[in-house]
């Protein structure tokens, strides 16, 4: 089961890589400036991190019976980013539909925003060899979106382009709306991270607890 799961991680990394390449070429051929700003999207950056981590995690799964503690932490952090990005994208598409604004979603966006996040939640809960994640990762999940948001707003003022409408002062009612929207987005990041940690502690699939000691059958994860 662990070997099969390792290969599934490698397959996930490959699918993510192919989807990222397709999304790049789709953006370059869409007659918009979005393709020129491919790496400016939080979704793209987080999925690049996801593909690299899935590749590393797959190799580890093929070589060891359990994930090391650092890998569980890294997976929780990166999954929080990709899942939240998918939720935000779904919200943007839904709002655009309500306002009669058509948004063409290529297959690569469907894979990156919906298919891979859904699969990774299943793999996170049931994948063998995963330890319980620590609650301490939740504030660290927020560091990247905060840094990305500050840089994106600064860069947008220079180039006149923003990857998401709620960061563009011209598309919102003013600074208060922008701040409120950003705070809501950060709250979603924190909620997703908290849910992943909670799920990992309800169902620990490794035989080693957070302290690195063997876990007996029926033992609960370390409550610390």
Secondary structure by P-SEA (a helix, b strand, c coil): caaaaaaaaaaaaaaaaaaaaaaaaaaaaccccccccccccaaaaaaaaaaaaaaaaaaaaaccccccaaaaaaaaaaaaaaaaaaaaaaaaaaaaaaacbbbbbcaaaaaaccaaaaaaaaaaaccccccccccccccccaaaaaaaaaaaaaaaaaccccccccccccccccaaaaaaaaaaaaaaaaaaaaaaaaaaaacccccccccccccccccccccc
